[in-house]
Amino acid sequence: MGRLIDLLPLSYTNAVVLVGAVVLGVTAGVLGAFAVLRERSLIGDALSHAALPGVAIAFLFTGAKDATSLGAGAAIACVAAAVLIVLIERTGRLRPDAAIGAVLAGFFSLGIVLLTYLANFNNANQAGLDQYLFGQAAGLLERDVNVMAALCAASLLAVAVAFRPLKTTLFDPQFAASAGLPVRTIELAMTAMLVVAVVVGIRTVGAILMVALLVVPTVTARQLADRLGVVLVLAGVVGAAVGGAGALVSQSAELPTGPVIVLCGFGVATAAVLLAPRRGVLWLARRRLADRRRRLVEGVLVDLETALHAGPPPTARELALAGGRPPRAVARALRHLDRAGMLTRDGDRVLLSETGAAAAHALLERRELWSLWLEHGWRLALPDAREPDPTDVRASLGDDVVERLRALAVAGGPEAGR
């Protein structure tokens, strides 16, 4: 990684932090996806908190703040926490979330107690261990980034090689077991991936904030994609972007790197939840508003067609009374129809133009065909399991099937559908 660090137009320390944050983002984004998609995000939280006593115990044994030994201690503590969660779950007496919460609280409390004990211990080397709570990216060294990159590369290679078994076990463990896959082993491998992500990230963002980097990239990617492969790639890209952006912002504003990275991730995830195509809250709200507007316009169009067949052309107020709609809503619908060239006016009386009459007849036909399908469609001997579009039965089923449906309605018997 030294060559990449040298190429960046930043000071050495800032370049190391930037590269480390990007590596962390990729690792946490891809590996955290397996926990999020299994609906086990809290396991990542428990493991990140469990790493804290591992760091403290490793320091007690070695007496040095060596990143490798402290990382090994964090990994051992994470594995112990994962095993303990599984054992508690298998007793059947506690729900999985309760088991995770109990382990999280116990290990984190132990970490705080050990850090407090070390703070009162006459060893100058212990200074700075409490930074594992919130992270201290500025303390990263090039060799730390090299270790992080090696763990990241090994984990991503493992995901690529075992992608199919991982995917099958992730979404359908029963089928995976029936297919002969070692489900327990694969699930343990997924947990081991979380351990790797925690070990990679705890130095940068800390035990408390690590869960955010495990969850945020997948939340964002899941708003944009449906396929697992695409979600993993997007989660890695989002994690890298969030990590890099957070590192740059923290450097320019002289703020702590870990919290800034998490805030950037929160902003990206919020934007995705609000604005993602087809899934975003605002996108769905806009679509529902458009659907309501369309239904209103279609309803007023049908009301006007019905009124014109029943008597003289109505006024806007009469049309509102006849349809039982608010006058303002009817006025908005009439303005829309007028802009579309579907209306003509005779003073304050409203009439349909040729275009409007054709649109009304087509709408009434679509409604009629949908009613016929609901009443008689079950009698049709269709060659496949097609379901028509409620807004356009003819286009979704075809003219031949529509004629058979009409004949069936006229005949009134099942033999007409043959």
C-alpha angles and dihedrals in degrees: 000000000000094000092051091048091051091052094057115096092232137094115277095255094047092046091052091050092048094051091044092051092050092049090048091050093053093046096046093042097053099035095040090057091074091058094044094047090048088054088242100117091134090065088066089052092049093048094048091052091043090057091069098072088043090058092048094047092047089054091049090055099042103028090214135095094231109158093219096053093042090049090050089052091050091050093050091049091049091051091049090051092049092050091048091051091052092048092050091048092051092057087071092218098102133044115244093252091053091050091050092048093050093050092044093052094044097049094042092050089050089051093052091048092050093048090050090050091050091048088061093044116102096241118114091199092071092071110115099025089113087065087078085076094067101007133248109225092172089068093062116121129201092254089054090054090048090054090047091050092049092051090046093050093047092049094048090048090052091050091050094048095045097034097122097048090044092050094048094047092044096057104024114018092168092057090044090054092048089051090057098254117148095245096178092051093048092049089051088050090054089052090048088055089056089051090054091050092050093049090049094049109034093082092053106039103012135234096289097051100036094092090063092062090048093054109029100066093050093046088054095044093047090058090058105038143032104198119084095227092053092044091054093049093046092046090054092048093047091047091051092047093048092047094047095044093047092050093050094046093048091050095050094044095038092235130141109281101220098055092043091053090051092048090051089050091049090052092050093047092048091050091050093049091050103038109024113129114258092357109046118110094236092043091053091045090052091049092049090050090051090048091051091049091049093049090049093050092046091048093051090047091054091044090053092048090050093047092050091054092047099050146314121344109286129229120239090259093050090048090053092050093047094051097038091235130138111266092233092054091049091049090053091049092048091051089053092049090046092053089050090055094245098122139065125187136219102192105299091341118105124219135173121250120220089266091049093048091051091049091049092050091048091049092049090049092052090051091048093050092049090052090049091050092051091049103038108010093098089066094059115104096219118181091229141023097266119161116202126234106254090219095053117017094168094055094046098044103028134239094279094056091044091054090049089050091052091047090049091052091050095045093044094209138096094244090072090067094059 
